[in-house]
Structure formats: structure tokens, C-alpha cells
Amino acid sequence: MRLNVGLVGYKFMGKAHSNAYARLGMFFDPGAEICQRAICGRDEKWVAESAKKFGWETYETSWERLVERDDIDIIDITAPSNVHKEIAVAAAKNGKHIFCEKPLALTTDDARVMLEAAEKAGVKHQIGFNYRFAPAVVLAKKLIDEGKLGTIRHVRASYLQDFIIDPDFPLVWRLQRDICGSGALGDLGAHFIDLARYLCGDFKTVMGIQKTFITSRPLVQKMEGLSAQADANAPRGTVDVDDGTVFIAEFENGALGVFEATRFAQGHKNDLSIEVNGDKGSIKFVFERMNELQYFSADDEPGTQGFRLIQATEGIHPYMTAWWPAGHVIGYEHTFVHEIYEFVRAIVNDTPTVPSFYDGVKCCQIIEAVELSAQRRAAVDVNEI
Ligand code: SOE
């Protein structure tokens, strides 16, 4: 079987996904030959250059043309959230399988439209919650599913970055609500909300506080990855998303959660961490040390109990037979290879995709509930959204 991919977007995520498609067949056997058929972006010079550099056979400057091409089986969307819905719905109508970056859409309603369109068309759909695919996180999930943590009581997670602390850092699209939907909460919090759902189940109620520390910023001149430049005298525009969000939550299973997302934590570059405490044990994962999982078992012998540090790099751990010998650590980009591997396998074997657009909808629902609770200054039931 051969699957032809059409990728929308050639920036940060576009590069991460291109790398994943390029590496997939070299390290894994997903049961299909993957062809990087076309990459799409508005700027012809950039998209042509990216096609050459990232290994795509052809390019398009219009996603409308891309989704109609007969030689494309998969549409992968890495453009900002404001265009996800339109592209995904059109892709579904054209019978393409869809992979889409997070957060799924600007609103939960839009995310639901995307889910419905994909289900109606009978195509596979997956969302890019890549941190689920760190081997140490899959191991944490396995330990929890096996009951090693017992009854889950607490979840605490944070995602801390520092790249917009300078008040003159430009007004990039990640700070404009009509393009990104939500700030630190949607961009960073989306990841730990998904990890918490993956590890501990559904959220019941949430209560949050949100803050925009810098309310106006110079208009952007140039942007590359997460860095951007602005002219010192450039006109300023309004920041209409949260710079930081904190919230507490109760899960359907009765566990309690504490969460924090910010881009104002000096010194923290990509500091995602999650800890789960049960009555029989605990796990702790810190992304910047992504090959390790900390695990405490109350079943260990008294006297030598303590958090053990598991190196999740041996072949016994998920995905690791495909890479290198034990101790030869893997990194950020590998999580994308793993998620694309699972997506392709689901297409080949006609099995459900995980995480799907359904998980994308659930995440949007929690984001919106936190925002509503911050406005109301009261707890909100997630099912109200
Ligand atoms: C920027 O904050 C960003 O690139 C997010 O958009 C990604 O989802 C996250 O994984 C890393 O940080």
C-alpha cells in the first residue's frame, strides 16, 4: 500500500511533520509506503524552498487545490488554528484522511464540526498531541492501566516557557485570538490537558484565573519558529489572549488537579511536567528529561522505598526497538515520528486513531470551560460547553 501525503504549513510544525514522514519508513514498518507528495503554503518562494529542503515532491500555494488533488490520500494540517476547520472539512469531503495540529479549532463548536465531517466521510482523523508518544509517557500510561498507582487522587501539571517576557517581543499570531483562539492555555495547556485526560480520564469541573501581563506589543516584522523581530518604533497592537493561566480541576473519577500554563516563567524553555499520585504509587514526567520516568511504588520494601528513575530507552519500552541501543536517547522530533506511525498504522489496519478529533473536541471543551470560569470567577462544569 502507498499513501501520498499533502502537508499544509512549512514553519515550525511543518518542519517537525516533514521530518516525521521522512524518517518513518527508515526506522518503522507501518505497513505502507509513505510518499511526501506535496507541501502547501501561501508564499511561493518559501514553499518552493521548503519542498526542496524537507523532501516534498511538489508544492501548492492553495490548500483548496491541495485537498482536491486525486494523488493525495492524507491531508496533514500544521497551519495556525484559525484555518483548521475549513481545511479539515474540505479534506473530509474529498475523502482524505486527516492529521491536524492542536488545538483542534478556535472553539469547541468548530472542533465538533470537524469531528462530524470526518466521521461522516468515514476518514481517519488524528490530532497532534505529540507528547503522548514519548516512550516514558506511554510507560506511565501502562503503569496506571495496570493499577500500579492504585486509586488516582492527584494530578499536577505545568507547562512553562519564557519566550515572550520582553514587553517589546512582537505581536506574533500566537498572541492574536482570531488566529490562535487562546494564549498560553490553548497553546501549552492543551498539551497537559490532553496528557491528564490520557493518564487519568475525563475532567468534570474546572476553575481558573487568567492574566494578560503585557496588553500591547509592536506589530511583527519577521518570524521564524518561536523567535520574531519587530521594529522598535513599529505601531503596537492589542494582545487579546492570556499570557498565563492557572486552574484547578476535579476529574470524573474523583481525582483533583492543579494546572499552570505560562510563557512568563524566566529560565523555563519548554518545561512541560506532569505528576500523578495514587494510593499505591506515583509517576512524574518532565519533558526536558523525556527519556526518563520517575516512579514510586508503595509496594517496594520499606526502608529502601523512594522514587526510582527509569531510563525508558531500552527495547522493552514502547517504540524503542525501532531506534538505537539502550541509553542512546531520543528527542522531541521522535515524538512526531511515533504519532505519525500510529496514524498510518490505523489507516492501513482500519483501526481507530488515538488521539482522534474526539480528543481534540474534549480538549477544546476544557479550554473553553477554564476561560468561562475565569470570566465568571466560579467553577464551571465542563459539560456546560
Ligand atoms: C510554542 O509555545 C510551542 O511551540 C507550542 O505551540 C507547541 O505546541 C509546544 O509543544 C512547544 O511550544
Residues whose N, C-alpha, C, O or C-beta is under 5 A from the ligand:
A	BS01	SOE	D187
